[in-house]
Amino acid sequence: MTTTVQQAFFEVARQLKLTTIFGNPGSTEETLLKNFPSDFRYVLALQEAPAVAMADAYAQATGEAVLVNLHTAAGMGNALGNIESAWYNRAPLIVTAGQQTREMLLLEPYLTNTQPLSIAQPFVKWAYEPARAEDVPGALMRAYAMAVQPPAGPVFLSIPMDDVDKPCPKLPVIRSVSRRLGADPKYLAPIIEALSRARSPVLVIGGAVDQSGGWDDAVRLAESLSCKVWAAPAEGRPGFPETHPLYQGVLTSAIGPLGRQLEGHDVIVVIGAPVFRYYPYVPGDYIPSSSRLYHITDDPSEAGRAPVGDSFLADPGRACAVLFEHLPKSQRKAPTPVPKLPLPLIDKQITADYLYHTIDEVRSADSIIVQESLSTLKLLRQRIPTSTSRSFFSMSSGVLGYGLAAAVGVALAERDAGGQRQIIDIVGDGAANYVIQALWTAVQHELPILFVVPRNGAYNILKAFAKQLDTPGVPGLDLPGIDFVSLAEGYGVQAERVEDPSELAASLRRGLAAGVPYLVEVRIDPTIPSLI
Ligand SMILES: Cc1ncc(C[n+]2csc(CCOP(=O)(O)OP(=O)(O)O)c2C)c(N)n1
């Protein structure tokens, strides 16, 4: 029997263990998906943006590449914001989209992807439409090899719909590609030297440390150096336990204020993050003039765009281990731990502070947090600190429409791994609307996710930004009249609303005990926090 391109595609995917496909299909994808093999799973999202966010979070939680099936140019358009997030999250997604039949492409029929390669750029590492039908399976192999190598990230394949029934005489060779760079102590010698002489070093740790399996190595390094540790700004996930006595908090994502936070340190070592990911423009010095910065990254683009310091291309996790192995234990006095936050005030209204405090009270210590809560994120990180690897996920891009869907990907990954950790998804009442359909997928897969929607009735972070930029009178920042309980119920999710602080804990506990998707809309105090 001749192997067809479709059969070869699925055989390559099978051998690469790409048997879960997140997607939203259309006519141009149906030829590829026909007679869908029974050992594959298609996770249907009701729009392309949630499909990509689910896949991104699934890839991050499992550490593996994932297939995403989208619908020609239109599907790519809907998905692009989250493909951008996958790019900055370093999520190895193999995004495919169907293309109209080659027979008619010249005539530009309905649903032609007229610019298949440029549509996903600049947020994919590789984009390709095979020149010949029989190259589709080989292109999948190459797409995989491109997606997983460091820095991991999304790739794109356009597959003409009439390619799939063509004969495929030869399967491509299934290859493996290194997912990690090395960390050569000889090459890292200037950092070892600087740290061994430093008077007051500081570490700035990014999410790539956790992605490269370096969580424990970063702790060993920090303890051996007996130095302060900051989380790099605006990272989608932490790389260092936020409950550790050396941990100081998340650096501010503005040039001048961040530079001032690092005052007093002669040696700054940034590992597994850009230098730095900024948000509002507040001018100033990148780092104090008397400091020297060293940057360890496995991403050449990050190394290229850093405005200060010396960059070293190396695996972030392995580099932590190598620095630890080559440095003597410091005799420095341990820095004083950051004082604990006082208990939140209990007012008539629930504050974000009280909400996050209560979530931390009711959750189990090993729960997984997924979040997209913008204006109060600093509080969230302080009140709900992450203590273990791979247990906090969000996006590193600033693109809304991630959190609600990402929780679905994380929950599927947790279930596939046989885990039973609680999954708590905290998503602002603005952000929740971008991928609200993800609730339906959570229901279809009976995923035990507690969705918490802090309802402040506004795009509060934009109000804070407007204050910071001194841009009064911006329209479109209020969100009256959204009922998340009804929206959730419409998708089959059990839901309730809570306004009274005394009822909050019980409400959250009901959600955690439900064993199915459960949404709690929490009316919170709309006071606008400051941006910095
Ligand atoms: C795709 C996309 N559209 C618009 C924005 C602009 N934006 C940034 S934050 C924000 C509002 C977030 O509001 P909400 O989720 O309610 O959180 P809050 O700031 O109120 O805590 C908007 C609209 C964006 N970042 N991404």
The ligand as a Tripos MOL2 file, in Angstrom:
@<TRIPOS>MOLECULE
LIG
   26    27     1     0     0
SMALL
NO_CHARGES

@<TRIPOS>ATOM
      1 C1         -4.5500   41.8990   22.7380 C.3       1 LIG1
      2 C2         -4.4710   43.1210   23.5990 C.ar      1 LIG1
      3 N1         -5.4140   44.0910   23.4620 N.ar      1 LIG1
      4 C3         -5.3600   45.1740   24.2600 C.ar      1 LIG1
      5 C4         -4.3620   45.3340   25.1730 C.ar      1 LIG1
      6 C5         -4.2850   46.5970   26.0020 C.3       1 LIG1
      7 N2         -4.5030   46.3100   27.4260 N.ar      1 LIG1
      8 C6         -3.4900   46.1050   28.2680 C.ar      1 LIG1
      9 S1         -3.9800   45.8540   29.8060 S.2       1 LIG1
     10 C7         -5.5960   46.0450   29.4040 C.ar      1 LIG1
     11 C8         -6.6670   45.9800   30.4160 C.3       1 LIG1
     12 C9         -6.6130   44.8460   31.3870 C.3       1 LIG1
     13 O1         -7.7260   44.9280   32.2050 O.3       1 LIG1
     14 P1         -8.0980   43.8480   33.2980 P.3       1 LIG1
     15 O2         -7.8770   42.5030   32.7750 O.co2     1 LIG1
     16 O3         -9.4560   44.1460   33.7900 O.co2     1 LIG1
     17 O4         -7.0430   44.0490   34.4460 O.3       1 LIG1
     18 P2         -6.8490   45.3130   35.4160 P.3       1 LIG1
     19 O5         -5.8610   46.1910   34.7320 O.co2     1 LIG1
     20 O6         -8.1700   45.9770   35.5980 O.co2     1 LIG1
     21 O7         -6.2880   44.7290   36.6560 O.co2     1 LIG1
     22 C10        -5.7310   46.2830   28.0390 C.ar      1 LIG1
     23 C11        -7.0130   46.4680   27.3370 C.3       1 LIG1
     24 C12        -3.3870   44.3130   25.2580 C.ar      1 LIG1
     25 N3         -2.3650   44.3770   26.0980 N.pl3     1 LIG1
     26 N4         -3.4810   43.2120   24.4800 N.ar      1 LIG1
@<TRIPOS>BOND
     1     1     2 1
     2     2     3 ar
     3     2    26 ar
     4     3     4 ar
     5     4     5 ar
     6     5     6 1
     7     5    24 ar
     8     6     7 1
     9     7     8 ar
    10     7    22 ar
    11     8     9 ar
    12     9    10 ar
    13    10    11 1
    14    10    22 ar
    15    11    12 1
    16    12    13 1
    17    13    14 1
    18    14    15 2
    19    14    16 1
    20    14    17 1
    21    17    18 1
    22    18    19 2
    23    18    20 1
    24    18    21 1
    25    22    23 1
    26    24    25 1
    27    24    26 ar
@<TRIPOS>SUBSTRUCTURE
     1 LIG1         1 GROUP 0 **** ****
